[in-house]
Amino acid sequence: MVESRLNDAGDSWITDGQYLTALGPSMLESADTIIWLELPWRVIFWRTFTRAVARTRDRRLICGENVET
């Protein structure tokens, strides 16, 4: 499905790293620019931690019917 969407987009599309494993070769062949964000560990940890705390506090649904505990 993602590959067909890329084909339908023509020359104008943007995607993020979550599709790289599944579409790696075909996506990389058609890309003209790749931007790799390598954030420091402390930034990744802080964002993950604060997101988990917020989800635990307000019992927001994630991944179907699951909630953060």
mmCIF file as Biopython writes it, N, C-alpha, C and O atoms, coordinates in Angstrom:
data_model
#
loop_
_atom_site.group_PDB
_atom_site.id
_atom_site.type_symbol
_atom_site.label_atom_id
_atom_site.label_alt_id
_atom_site.label_comp_id
_atom_site.label_asym_id
_atom_site.label_entity_id
_atom_site.label_seq_id
_atom_site.pdbx_PDB_ins_code
_atom_site.Cartn_x
_atom_site.Cartn_y
_atom_site.Cartn_z
_atom_site.occupancy
_atom_site.B_iso_or_equiv
_atom_site.auth_seq_id
_atom_site.auth_asym_id
_atom_site.pdbx_PDB_model_num
ATOM 1   N N  . MET A ? 1  ? 0.817  -1.194 0.000  1.0 0.0 1  A 1 
ATOM 2   C CA . MET A ? 1  ? 0.000  0.000  0.000  1.0 0.0 1  A 1 
ATOM 3   C C  . MET A ? 1  ? 0.863  1.260  0.000  1.0 0.0 1  A 1 
ATOM 4   O O  . MET A ? 1  ? 0.590  2.195  -0.754 1.0 0.0 1  A 1 
ATOM 5   N N  . VAL A ? 2  ? 1.885  1.294  0.827  1.0 0.0 2  A 1 
ATOM 6   C CA . VAL A ? 2  ? 2.747  2.478  0.894  1.0 0.0 2  A 1 
ATOM 7   C C  . VAL A ? 2  ? 3.464  2.672  -0.438 1.0 0.0 2  A 1 
ATOM 8   O O  . VAL A ? 2  ? 3.591  3.794  -0.928 1.0 0.0 2  A 1 
ATOM 9   N N  . GLU A ? 3  ? 3.926  1.582  -1.011 1.0 0.0 3  A 1 
ATOM 10  C CA . GLU A ? 3  ? 4.633  1.703  -2.289 1.0 0.0 3  A 1 
ATOM 11  C C  . GLU A ? 3  ? 3.720  2.253  -3.381 1.0 0.0 3  A 1 
ATOM 12  O O  . GLU A ? 3  ? 4.164  3.050  -4.208 1.0 0.0 3  A 1 
ATOM 13  N N  . SER A ? 4  ? 2.471  1.847  -3.399 1.0 0.0 4  A 1 
ATOM 14  C CA . SER A ? 4  ? 1.542  2.378  -4.401 1.0 0.0 4  A 1 
ATOM 15  C C  . SER A ? 4  ? 1.289  3.871  -4.163 1.0 0.0 4  A 1 
ATOM 16  O O  . SER A ? 4  ? 1.134  4.638  -5.113 1.0 0.0 4  A 1 
ATOM 17  N N  . ARG A ? 5  ? 1.249  4.276  -2.893 1.0 0.0 5  A 1 
ATOM 18  C CA . ARG A ? 5  ? 1.079  5.703  -2.586 1.0 0.0 5  A 1 
ATOM 19  C C  . ARG A ? 5  ? 2.289  6.510  -3.060 1.0 0.0 5  A 1 
ATOM 20  O O  . ARG A ? 5  ? 2.141  7.616  -3.580 1.0 0.0 5  A 1 
ATOM 21  N N  . LEU A ? 6  ? 3.487  5.947  -2.876 1.0 0.0 6  A 1 
ATOM 22  C CA . LEU A ? 6  ? 4.687  6.628  -3.367 1.0 0.0 6  A 1 
ATOM 23  C C  . LEU A ? 6  ? 4.638  6.769  -4.879 1.0 0.0 6  A 1 
ATOM 24  O O  . LEU A ? 6  ? 4.995  7.815  -5.422 1.0 0.0 6  A 1 
ATOM 25  N N  . ASN A ? 7  ? 4.198  5.719  -5.560 1.0 0.0 7  A 1 
ATOM 26  C CA . ASN A ? 7  ? 4.088  5.775  -7.022 1.0 0.0 7  A 1 
ATOM 27  C C  . ASN A ? 7  ? 3.058  6.809  -7.460 1.0 0.0 7  A 1 
ATOM 28  O O  . ASN A ? 7  ? 3.275  7.523  -8.439 1.0 0.0 7  A 1 
ATOM 29  N N  . ASP A ? 8  ? 1.943  6.894  -6.744 1.0 0.0 8  A 1 
ATOM 30  C CA . ASP A ? 8  ? 0.897  7.861  -7.081 1.0 0.0 8  A 1 
ATOM 31  C C  . ASP A ? 8  ? 1.334  9.299  -6.819 1.0 0.0 8  A 1 
ATOM 32  O O  . ASP A ? 8  ? 0.824  10.223 -7.453 1.0 0.0 8  A 1 
ATOM 33  N N  . ALA A ? 9  ? 2.270  9.501  -5.893 1.0 0.0 9  A 1 
ATOM 34  C CA . ALA A ? 9  ? 2.706  10.845 -5.525 1.0 0.0 9  A 1 
ATOM 35  C C  . ALA A ? 9  ? 3.591  11.486 -6.584 1.0 0.0 9  A 1 
ATOM 36  O O  . ALA A ? 9  ? 3.799  12.699 -6.573 1.0 0.0 9  A 1 
ATOM 37  N N  . GLY A ? 10 ? 4.101  10.692 -7.480 1.0 0.0 10 A 1 
ATOM 38  C CA . GLY A ? 10 ? 4.979  11.248 -8.514 1.0 0.0 10 A 1 
ATOM 39  C C  . GLY A ? 10 ? 6.325  11.644 -7.933 1.0 0.0 10 A 1 
ATOM 40  O O  . GLY A ? 10 ? 6.973  10.861 -7.238 1.0 0.0 10 A 1 
ATOM 41  N N  . ASP A ? 11 ? 6.738  12.879 -8.229 1.0 0.0 11 A 1 
ATOM 42  C CA . ASP A ? 11 ? 8.049  13.347 -7.774 1.0 0.0 11 A 1 
ATOM 43  C C  . ASP A ? 11 ? 8.001  14.068 -6.435 1.0 0.0 11 A 1 
ATOM 44  O O  . ASP A ? 11 ? 9.045  14.495 -5.941 1.0 0.0 11 A 1 
ATOM 45  N N  . SER A ? 12 ? 6.838  14.219 -5.835 1.0 0.0 12 A 1 
ATOM 46  C CA . SER A ? 12 ? 6.718  14.993 -4.602 1.0 0.0 12 A 1 
ATOM 47  C C  . SER A ? 12 ? 6.190  14.132 -3.472 1.0 0.0 12 A 1 
ATOM 48  O O  . SER A ? 12 ? 4.988  13.878 -3.391 1.0 0.0 12 A 1 
ATOM 49  N N  . TRP A ? 13 ? 7.075  13.681 -2.601 1.0 0.0 13 A 1 
ATOM 50  C CA . TRP A ? 13 ? 6.645  12.899 -1.439 1.0 0.0 13 A 1 
ATOM 51  C C  . TRP A ? 13 ? 7.663  13.022 -0.329 1.0 0.0 13 A 1 
ATOM 52  O O  . TRP A ? 13 ? 8.842  13.287 -0.561 1.0 0.0 13 A 1 
ATOM 53  N N  . ILE A ? 14 ? 7.175  12.822 0.887  1.0 0.0 14 A 1 
ATOM 54  C CA . ILE A ? 14 ? 8.007  12.829 2.086  1.0 0.0 14 A 1 
ATOM 55  C C  . ILE A ? 14 ? 7.573  11.634 2.925  1.0 0.0 14 A 1 
ATOM 56  O O  . ILE A ? 14 ? 6.377  11.375 3.063  1.0 0.0 14 A 1 
ATOM 57  N N  . THR A ? 15 ? 8.521  10.913 3.478  1.0 0.0 15 A 1 
ATOM 58  C CA . THR A ? 15 ? 8.206  9.809  4.380  1.0 0.0 15 A 1 
ATOM 59  C C  . THR A ? 15 ? 9.188  9.839  5.528  1.0 0.0 15 A 1 
ATOM 60  O O  . THR A ? 15 ? 10.190 10.552 5.477  1.0 0.0 15 A 1 
ATOM 61  N N  . ASP A ? 16 ? 8.905  9.070  6.564  1.0 0.0 16 A 1 
ATOM 62  C CA . ASP A ? 16 ? 9.848  9.018  7.681  1.0 0.0 16 A 1 
ATOM 63  C C  . ASP A ? 16 ? 10.398 7.605  7.813  1.0 0.0 16 A 1 
ATOM 64  O O  . ASP A ? 16 ? 10.033 6.713  7.048  1.0 0.0 16 A 1 
ATOM 65  N N  . GLY A ? 17 ? 11.276 7.410  8.785  1.0 0.0 17 A 1 
ATOM 66  C CA . GLY A ? 17 ? 12.027 6.171  8.916  1.0 0.0 17 A 1 
ATOM 67  C C  . GLY A ? 17 ? 11.240 4.916  9.176  1.0 0.0 17 A 1 
ATOM 68  O O  . GLY A ? 17 ? 11.780 3.822  9.013  1.0 0.0 17 A 1 
ATOM 69  N N  . GLN A ? 18 ? 9.988  5.018  9.571  1.0 0.0 18 A 1 
ATOM 70  C CA . GLN A ? 18 ? 9.252  3.807  9.891  1.0 0.0 18 A 1 
ATOM 71  C C  . GLN A ? 18 ? 9.051  2.904  8.685  1.0 0.0 18 A 1 
ATOM 72  O O  . GLN A ? 18 ? 8.812  1.708  8.850  1.0 0.0 18 A 1 
ATOM 73  N N  . TYR A ? 19 ? 9.140  3.441  7.489  1.0 0.0 19 A 1 
ATOM 74  C CA . TYR A ? 19 ? 8.946  2.624  6.295  1.0 0.0 19 A 1 
ATOM 75  C C  . TYR A ? 19 ? 10.257 2.149  5.685  1.0 0.0 19 A 1 
ATOM 76  O O  . TYR A ? 19 ? 10.247 1.398  4.710  1.0 0.0 19 A 1 
ATOM 77  N N  . LEU A ? 20 ? 11.372 2.570  6.240  1.0 0.0 20 A 1 
ATOM 78  C CA . LEU A ? 20 ? 12.660 2.263  5.630  1.0 0.0 20 A 1 
ATOM 79  C C  . LEU A ? 20 ? 12.930 0.765  5.550  1.0 0.0 20 A 1 
ATOM 80  O O  . LEU A ? 20 ? 13.472 0.295  4.551  1.0 0.0 20 A 1 
ATOM 81  N N  . THR A ? 21 ? 12.567 0.015  6.570  1.0 0.0 21 A 1 
ATOM 82  C CA . THR A ? 21 ? 12.813 -1.423 6.565  1.0 0.0 21 A 1 
ATOM 83  C C  . THR A ? 21 ? 12.010 -2.116 5.481  1.0 0.0 21 A 1 
ATOM 84  O O  . THR A ? 21 ? 12.541 -2.944 4.741  1.0 0.0 21 A 1 
ATOM 85  N N  . ALA A ? 22 ? 10.745 -1.780 5.386  1.0 0.0 22 A 1 
ATOM 86  C CA . ALA A ? 22 ? 9.863  -2.446 4.428  1.0 0.0 22 A 1 
ATOM 87  C C  . ALA A ? 22 ? 10.125 -2.004 2.993  1.0 0.0 22 A 1 
ATOM 88  O O  . ALA A ? 22 ? 10.040 -2.817 2.073  1.0 0.0 22 A 1 
ATOM 89  N N  . LEU A ? 23 ? 10.438 -0.742 2.793  1.0 0.0 23 A 1 
ATOM 90  C CA . LEU A ? 23 ? 10.560 -0.200 1.442  1.0 0.0 23 A 1 
ATOM 91  C C  . LEU A ? 23 ? 11.971 0.211  1.074  1.0 0.0 23 A 1 
ATOM 92  O O  . LEU A ? 23 ? 12.192 0.767  -0.002 1.0 0.0 23 A 1 
ATOM 93  N N  . GLY A ? 24 ? 12.913 -0.049 1.933  1.0 0.0 24 A 1 
ATOM 94  C CA . GLY A ? 24 ? 14.282 0.425  1.784  1.0 0.0 24 A 1 
ATOM 95  C C  . GLY A ? 24 ? 14.790 0.619  0.379  1.0 0.0 24 A 1 
ATOM 96  O O  . GLY A ? 24 ? 14.988 1.760  -0.041 1.0 0.0 24 A 1 
ATOM 97  N N  . PRO A ? 25 ? 15.012 -0.458 -0.375 1.0 0.0 25 A 1 
ATOM 98  C CA . PRO A ? 25 ? 15.621 -0.291 -1.696 1.0 0.0 25 A 1 
ATOM 99  C C  . PRO A ? 25 ? 14.790 0.561  -2.653 1.0 0.0 25 A 1 
ATOM 100 O O  . PRO A ? 25 ? 15.339 1.459  -3.291 1.0 0.0 25 A 1 
ATOM 101 N N  . SER A ? 26 ? 13.501 0.313  -2.772 1.0 0.0 26 A 1 
ATOM 102 C CA . SER A ? 26 ? 12.702 1.068  -3.739 1.0 0.0 26 A 1 
ATOM 103 C C  . SER A ? 26 ? 12.564 2.530  -3.327 1.0 0.0 26 A 1 
ATOM 104 O O  . SER A ? 26 ? 12.570 3.423  -4.174 1.0 0.0 26 A 1 
ATOM 105 N N  . MET A ? 27 ? 12.440 2.770  -2.021 1.0 0.0 27 A 1 
ATOM 106 C CA . MET A ? 27 ? 12.306 4.142  -1.557 1.0 0.0 27 A 1 
ATOM 107 C C  . MET A ? 27 ? 13.623 4.892  -1.731 1.0 0.0 27 A 1 
ATOM 108 O O  . MET A ? 27 ? 13.628 6.037  -2.183 1.0 0.0 27 A 1 
ATOM 109 N N  . LEU A ? 28 ? 14.724 4.265  -1.382 1.0 0.0 28 A 1 
ATOM 110 C CA . LEU A ? 28 ? 16.024 4.940  -1.496 1.0 0.0 28 A 1 
ATOM 111 C C  . LEU A ? 28 ? 16.387 5.230  -2.945 1.0 0.0 28 A 1 
ATOM 112 O O  . LEU A ? 28 ? 17.014 6.248  -3.237 1.0 0.0 28 A 1 
ATOM 113 N N  . GLU A ? 29 ? 15.996 4.338  -3.854 1.0 0.0 29 A 1 
ATOM 114 C CA . GLU A ? 29 ? 16.297 4.562  -5.271 1.0 0.0 29 A 1 
ATOM 115 C C  . GLU A ? 29 ? 15.573 5.779  -5.824 1.0 0.0 29 A 1 
ATOM 116 O O  . GLU A ? 29 ? 16.100 6.476  -6.690 1.0 0.0 29 A 1 
ATOM 117 N N  . SER A ? 30 ? 14.376 6.036  -5.330 1.0 0.0 30 A 1 
ATOM 118 C CA . SER A ? 30 ? 13.606 7.149  -5.883 1.0 0.0 30 A 1 
ATOM 119 C C  . SER A ? 30 ? 13.771 8.445  -5.092 1.0 0.0 30 A 1 
ATOM 120 O O  . SER A ? 30 ? 13.244 9.479  -5.502 1.0 0.0 30 A 1 
ATOM 121 N N  . ALA A ? 31 ? 14.482 8.416  -3.983 1.0 0.0 31 A 1 
ATOM 122 C CA . ALA A ? 31 ? 14.686 9.631  -3.182 1.0 0.0 31 A 1 
ATOM 123 C C  . ALA A ? 31 ? 15.813 10.466 -3.766 1.0 0.0 31 A 1 
ATOM 124 O O  . ALA A ? 31 ? 16.815 9.933  -4.243 1.0 0.0 31 A 1 
ATOM 125 N N  . ASP A ? 32 ? 15.637 11.789 -3.722 1.0 0.0 32 A 1 
ATOM 126 C CA . ASP A ? 32 ? 16.742 12.650 -4.141 1.0 0.0 32 A 1 
ATOM 127 C C  . ASP A ? 32 ? 17.421 13.326 -2.954 1.0 0.0 32 A 1 
ATOM 128 O O  . ASP A ? 32 ? 18.519 13.866 -3.090 1.0 0.0 32 A 1 
ATOM 129 N N  . THR A ? 33 ? 16.773 13.298 -1.796 1.0 0.0 33 A 1 
ATOM 130 C CA . THR A ? 33 ? 17.348 13.875 -0.583 1.0 0.0 33 A 1 
ATOM 131 C C  . THR A ? 33 ? 16.975 13.000 0.603  1.0 0.0 33 A 1 
ATOM 132 O O  . THR A ? 33 ? 15.827 12.572 0.730  1.0 0.0 33 A 1 
ATOM 133 N N  . ILE A ? 34 ? 17.937 12.736 1.464  1.0 0.0 34 A 1 
ATOM 134 C CA . ILE A ? 34 ? 17.685 11.985 2.691  1.0 0.0 34 A 1 
ATOM 135 C C  . ILE A ? 34 ? 18.186 12.831 3.858  1.0 0.0 34 A 1 
ATOM 136 O O  . ILE A ? 34 ? 19.318 13.315 3.848  1.0 0.0 34 A 1 
ATOM 137 N N  . ILE A ? 35 ? 17.334 13.001 4.854  1.0 0.0 35 A 1 
ATOM 138 C CA . ILE A ? 35 ? 17.707 13.743 6.056  1.0 0.0 35 A 1 
ATOM 139 C C  . ILE A ? 35 ? 17.680 12.761 7.210  1.0 0.0 35 A 1 
ATOM 140 O O  . ILE A ? 35 ? 16.639 12.172 7.505  1.0 0.0 35 A 1 
ATOM 141 N N  . TRP A ? 36 ? 18.803 12.581 7.857  1.0 0.0 36 A 1 
ATOM 142 C CA . TRP A ? 36 ? 18.927 11.632 8.961  1.0 0.0 36 A 1 
ATOM 143 C C  . TRP A ? 36 ? 19.043 12.414 10.255 1.0 0.0 36 A 1 
ATOM 144 O O  . TRP A ? 36 ? 20.008 13.151 10.455 1.0 0.0 36 A 1 
ATOM 145 N N  . LEU A ? 37 ? 18.056 12.255 11.140 1.0 0.0 37 A 1 
ATOM 146 C CA . LEU A ? 37 ? 18.099 12.934 12.437 1.0 0.0 37 A 1 
ATOM 147 C C  . LEU A ? 37 ? 18.656 11.972 13.468 1.0 0.0 37 A 1 
ATOM 148 O O  . LEU A ? 37 ? 18.066 10.925 13.738 1.0 0.0 37 A 1 
ATOM 149 N N  . GLU A ? 38 ? 19.768 12.322 14.031 1.0 0.0 38 A 1 
ATOM 150 C CA . GLU A ? 38 ? 20.374 11.508 15.072 1.0 0.0 38 A 1 
ATOM 151 C C  . GLU A ? 38 ? 20.397 12.337 16.353 1.0 0.0 38 A 1 
ATOM 152 O O  . GLU A ? 38 ? 21.374 13.015 16.671 1.0 0.0 38 A 1 
ATOM 153 N N  . LEU A ? 39 ? 19.280 12.254 17.074 1.0 0.0 39 A 1 
ATOM 154 C CA . LEU A ? 39 ? 19.136 13.047 18.285 1.0 0.0 39 A 1 
ATOM 155 C C  . LEU A ? 39 ? 19.956 12.459 19.416 1.0 0.0 39 A 1 
ATOM 156 O O  . LEU A ? 39 ? 20.172 11.248 19.461 1.0 0.0 39 A 1 
ATOM 157 N N  . PRO A ? 40 ? 20.414 13.298 20.326 1.0 0.0 40 A 1 
ATOM 158 C CA . PRO A ? 40 ? 21.155 12.791 21.488 1.0 0.0 40 A 1 
ATOM 159 C C  . PRO A ? 40 ? 20.261 11.897 22.350 1.0 0.0 40 A 1 
ATOM 160 O O  . PRO A ? 40 ? 19.044 12.076 22.400 1.0 0.0 40 A 1 
ATOM 161 N N  . TRP A ? 41 ? 20.881 10.943 23.018 1.0 0.0 41 A 1 
ATOM 162 C CA . TRP A ? 41 ? 20.157 10.002 23.860 1.0 0.0 41 A 1 
ATOM 163 C C  . TRP A ? 41 ? 19.305 10.715 24.889 1.0 0.0 41 A 1 
ATOM 164 O O  . TRP A ? 41 ? 18.172 10.304 25.138 1.0 0.0 41 A 1 
ATOM 165 N N  . ARG A ? 42 ? 19.821 11.772 25.492 1.0 0.0 42 A 1 
ATOM 166 C CA . ARG A ? 42 ? 19.081 12.481 26.535 1.0 0.0 42 A 1 
ATOM 167 C C  . ARG A ? 42 ? 17.786 13.086 25.991 1.0 0.0 42 A 1 
ATOM 168 O O  . ARG A ? 42 ? 16.784 13.133 26.705 1.0 0.0 42 A 1 
ATOM 169 N N  . VAL A ? 43 ? 17.790 13.546 24.750 1.0 0.0 43 A 1 
ATOM 170 C CA . VAL A ? 43 ? 16.583 14.107 24.140 1.0 0.0 43 A 1 
ATOM 171 C C  . VAL A ? 43 ? 15.551 13.008 23.906 1.0 0.0 43 A 1 
ATOM 172 O O  . VAL A ? 43 ? 14.375 13.178 24.226 1.0 0.0 43 A 1 
ATOM 173 N N  . ILE A ? 44 ? 15.993 11.886 23.349 1.0 0.0 44 A 1 
ATOM 174 C CA . ILE A ? 44 ? 15.091 10.756 23.097 1.0 0.0 44 A 1 
ATOM 175 C C  . ILE A ? 44 ? 14.513 10.240 24.408 1.0 0.0 44 A 1 
ATOM 176 O O  . ILE A ? 44 ? 13.308 10.008 24.513 1.0 0.0 44 A 1 
ATOM 177 N N  . PHE A ? 45 ? 15.371 10.062 25.402 1.0 0.0 45 A 1 
ATOM 178 C CA . PHE A ? 45 ? 14.909 9.562  26.694 1.0 0.0 45 A 1 
ATOM 179 C C  . PHE A ? 45 ? 13.900 10.510 27.312 1.0 0.0 45 A 1 
ATOM 180 O O  . PHE A ? 45 ? 12.848 10.060 27.768 1.0 0.0 45 A 1 
ATOM 181 N N  . TRP A ? 46 ? 14.182 11.819 27.345 1.0 0.0 46 A 1 
ATOM 182 C CA . TRP A ? 46 ? 13.292 12.788 27.969 1.0 0.0 46 A 1 
ATOM 183 C C  . TRP A ? 46 ? 11.929 12.811 27.276 1.0 0.0 46 A 1 
ATOM 184 O O  . TRP A ? 46 ? 10.898 12.845 27.948 1.0 0.0 46 A 1 
ATOM 185 N N  . ARG A ? 47 ? 11.912 12.791 25.945 1.0 0.0 47 A 1 
ATOM 186 C CA . ARG A ? 47 ? 10.644 12.815 25.217 1.0 0.0 47 A 1 
ATOM 187 C C  . ARG A ? 47 ? 9.843  11.538 25.464 1.0 0.0 47 A 1 
ATOM 188 O O  . ARG A ? 47 ? 8.625  11.597 25.639 1.0 0.0 47 A 1 
ATOM 189 N N  . THR A ? 48 ? 10.505 10.401 25.479 1.0 0.0 48 A 1 
ATOM 190 C CA . THR A ? 48 ? 9.831  9.133  25.748 1.0 0.0 48 A 1 
ATOM 191 C C  . THR A ? 48 ? 9.292  9.103  27.169 1.0 0.0 48 A 1 
ATOM 192 O O  . THR A ? 48 ? 8.161  8.673  27.398 1.0 0.0 48 A 1 
ATOM 193 N N  . PHE A ? 49 ? 10.081 9.549  28.107 1.0 0.0 49 A 1 
ATOM 194 C CA . PHE A ? 49 ? 9.673  9.562  29.512 1.0 0.0 49 A 1 
ATOM 195 C C  . PHE A ? 49 ? 8.466  10.470 29.738 1.0 0.0 49 A 1 
ATOM 196 O O  . PHE A ? 49 ? 7.491  10.061 30.369 1.0 0.0 49 A 1 
ATOM 197 N N  . THR A ? 50 ? 8.527  11.702 29.224 1.0 0.0 50 A 1 
ATOM 198 C CA . THR A ? 50 ? 7.415  12.632 29.447 1.0 0.0 50 A 1 
ATOM 199 C C  . THR A ? 50 ? 6.147  12.163 28.740 1.0 0.0 50 A 1 
ATOM 200 O O  . THR A ? 50 ? 5.047  12.355 29.258 1.0 0.0 50 A 1 
ATOM 201 N N  . ARG A ? 51 ? 6.284  11.556 27.574 1.0 0.0 51 A 1 
ATOM 202 C CA . ARG A ? 51 ? 5.119  11.026 26.868 1.0 0.0 51 A 1 
ATOM 203 C C  . ARG A ? 51 ? 4.488  9.887  27.662 1.0 0.0 51 A 1 
ATOM 204 O O  . ARG A ? 51 ? 3.265  9.820  27.776 1.0 0.0 51 A 1 
ATOM 205 N N  . ALA A ? 52 ? 5.313  8.983  28.216 1.0 0.0 52 A 1 
ATOM 206 C CA . ALA A ? 52 ? 4.798  7.857  29.006 1.0 0.0 52 A 1 
ATOM 207 C C  . ALA A ? 52 ? 4.105  8.346  30.274 1.0 0.0 52 A 1 
ATOM 208 O O  . ALA A ? 52 ? 3.052  7.825  30.642 1.0 0.0 52 A 1 
ATOM 209 N N  . VAL A ? 53 ? 4.683  9.335  30.943 1.0 0.0 53 A 1 
ATOM 210 C CA . VAL A ? 53 ? 4.070  9.874  32.163 1.0 0.0 53 A 1 
ATOM 211 C C  . VAL A ? 53 ? 2.723  10.514 31.830 1.0 0.0 53 A 1 
ATOM 212 O O  . VAL A ? 53 ? 1.745  10.299 32.547 1.0 0.0 53 A 1 
ATOM 213 N N  . ALA A ? 54 ? 2.662  11.293 30.756 1.0 0.0 54 A 1 
ATOM 214 C CA . ALA A ? 54 ? 1.397  11.937 30.365 1.0 0.0 54 A 1 
ATOM 215 C C  . ALA A ? 54 ? 0.337  10.891 30.031 1.0 0.0 54 A 1 
ATOM 216 O O  . ALA A ? 54 ? -0.818 11.029 30.434 1.0 0.0 54 A 1 
ATOM 217 N N  . ARG A ? 55 ? 0.721  9.853  29.301 1.0 0.0 55 A 1 
ATOM 218 C CA . ARG A ? 55 ? -0.233 8.792  28.950 1.0 0.0 55 A 1 
ATOM 219 C C  . ARG A ? 55 ? -0.687 8.018  30.182 1.0 0.0 55 A 1 
ATOM 220 O O  . ARG A ? 55 ? -1.840 7.593  30.254 1.0 0.0 55 A 1 
ATOM 221 N N  . THR A ? 56 ? 0.192  7.834  31.135 1.0 0.0 56 A 1 
ATOM 222 C CA . THR A ? 56 ? -0.176 7.135  32.367 1.0 0.0 56 A 1 
ATOM 223 C C  . THR A ? 56 ? -1.167 7.980  33.167 1.0 0.0 56 A 1 
ATOM 224 O O  . THR A ? 56 ? -2.134 7.458  33.722 1.0 0.0 56 A 1 
ATOM 225 N N  . ARG A ? 57 ? -0.921 9.270  33.218 1.0 0.0 57 A 1 
ATOM 226 C CA . ARG A ? 57 ? -1.761 10.176 33.993 1.0 0.0 57 A 1 
ATOM 227 C C  . ARG A ? 57 ? -3.180 10.268 33.428 1.0 0.0 57 A 1 
ATOM 228 O O  . ARG A ? 57 ? -4.149 10.206 34.185 1.0 0.0 57 A 1 
ATOM 229 N N  . ASP A ? 58 ? -3.313 10.415 32.105 1.0 0.0 58 A 1 
ATOM 230 C CA . ASP A ? 58 ? -4.660 10.615 31.556 1.0 0.0 58 A 1 
ATOM 231 C C  . ASP A ? 58 ? -5.269 9.350  30.940 1.0 0.0 58 A 1 
ATOM 232 O O  . ASP A ? 58 ? -6.355 9.404  30.362 1.0 0.0 58 A 1 
ATOM 233 N N  . ARG A ? 59 ? -4.567 8.203  31.062 1.0 0.0 59 A 1 
ATOM 234 C CA . ARG A ? 59 ? -5.093 6.896  30.632 1.0 0.0 59 A 1 
ATOM 235 C C  . ARG A ? 59 ? -5.511 6.902  29.157 1.0 0.0 59 A 1 
ATOM 236 O O  . ARG A ? 59 ? -6.503 6.275  28.784 1.0 0.0 59 A 1 
ATOM 237 N N  . ARG A ? 60 ? -4.762 7.599  28.343 1.0 0.0 60 A 1 
ATOM 238 C CA . ARG A ? 60 ? -5.007 7.675  26.907 1.0 0.0 60 A 1 
ATOM 239 C C  . ARG A ? 60 ? -4.813 6.302  26.270 1.0 0.0 60 A 1 
ATOM 240 O O  . ARG A ? 60 ? -3.878 5.578  26.614 1.0 0.0 60 A 1 
ATOM 241 N N  . LEU A ? 61 ? -5.700 5.948  25.338 1.0 0.0 61 A 1 
ATOM 242 C CA . LEU A ? 61 ? -5.565 4.678  24.622 1.0 0.0 61 A 1 
ATOM 243 C C  . LEU A ? 61 ? -4.390 4.749  23.658 1.0 0.0 61 A 1 
ATOM 244 O O  . LEU A ? 61 ? -4.209 5.738  22.947 1.0 0.0 61 A 1 
ATOM 245 N N  . ILE A ? 62 ? -3.594 3.684  23.644 1.0 0.0 62 A 1 
ATOM 246 C CA . ILE A ? 62 ? -2.498 3.545  22.696 1.0 0.0 62 A 1 
ATOM 247 C C  . ILE A ? 62 ? -2.514 2.128  22.155 1.0 0.0 62 A 1 
ATOM 248 O O  . ILE A ? 62 ? -2.894 1.206  22.878 1.0 0.0 62 A 1 
ATOM 249 N N  . CYS A ? 63 ? -2.126 1.929  20.941 1.0 0.0 63 A 1 
ATOM 250 C CA . CYS A ? 63 ? -2.028 0.596  20.346 1.0 0.0 63 A 1 
ATOM 251 C C  . CYS A ? 63 ? -3.315 -0.202 20.548 1.0 0.0 63 A 1 
ATOM 252 O O  . CYS A ? 63 ? -3.299 -1.254 21.185 1.0 0.0 63 A 1 
ATOM 253 N N  . GLY A ? 64 ? -4.403 0.285  20.020 1.0 0.0 64 A 1 
ATOM 254 C CA . GLY A ? 64 ? -5.675 -0.408 20.166 1.0 0.0 64 A 1 
ATOM 255 C C  . GLY A ? 64 ? -6.351 -0.046 21.468 1.0 0.0 64 A 1 
ATOM 256 O O  . GLY A ? 64 ? -6.637 1.125  21.721 1.0 0.0 64 A 1 
ATOM 257 N N  . GLU A ? 65 ? -6.607 -1.038 22.292 1.0 0.0 65 A 1 
ATOM 258 C CA . GLU A ? 65 ? -7.305 -0.836 23.560 1.0 0.0 65 A 1 
ATOM 259 C C  . GLU A ? 65 ? -6.362 -0.763 24.759 1.0 0.0 65 A 1 
ATOM 260 O O  . GLU A ? 65 ? -6.823 -0.786 25.900 1.0 0.0 65 A 1 
ATOM 261 N N  . ASN A ? 66 ? -5.080 -0.676 24.532 1.0 0.0 66 A 1 
ATOM 262 C CA . ASN A ? 66 ? -4.110 -0.655 25.621 1.0 0.0 66 A 1 
ATOM 263 C C  . ASN A ? 66 ? -3.943 0.749  26.189 1.0 0.0 66 A 1 
ATOM 264 O O  . ASN A ? 66 ? -4.127 1.745  25.489 1.0 0.0 66 A 1 
ATOM 265 N N  . VAL A ? 67 ? -3.590 0.810  27.471 1.0 0.0 67 A 1 
ATOM 266 C CA . VAL A ? 67 ? -3.256 2.080  28.113 1.0 0.0 67 A 1 
ATOM 267 C C  . VAL A ? 67 ? -1.877 1.938  28.754 1.0 0.0 67 A 1 
ATOM 268 O O  . VAL A ? 67 ? -1.445 0.843  29.113 1.0 0.0 67 A 1 
ATOM 269 N N  . GLU A ? 68 ? -1.206 3.075  28.884 1.0 0.0 68 A 1 
ATOM 270 C CA . GLU A ? 68 ? 0.110  3.095  29.523 1.0 0.0 68 A 1 
ATOM 271 C C  . GLU A ? 68 ? -0.055 2.807  31.021 1.0 0.0 68 A 1 
ATOM 272 O O  . GLU A ? 68 ? -0.969 3.330  31.658 1.0 0.0 68 A 1 
ATOM 273 N N  . THR A ? 69 ? 0.831  1.976  31.578 1.0 0.0 69 A 1 
ATOM 274 C CA . THR A ? 69 ? 0.774  1.691  33.006 1.0 0.0 69 A 1 
ATOM 275 C C  . THR A ? 69 ? 2.059  2.100  33.698 1.0 0.0 69 A 1 
ATOM 276 O O  . THR A ? 69 ? 2.189  1.931  34.910 1.0 0.0 69 A 1 
#
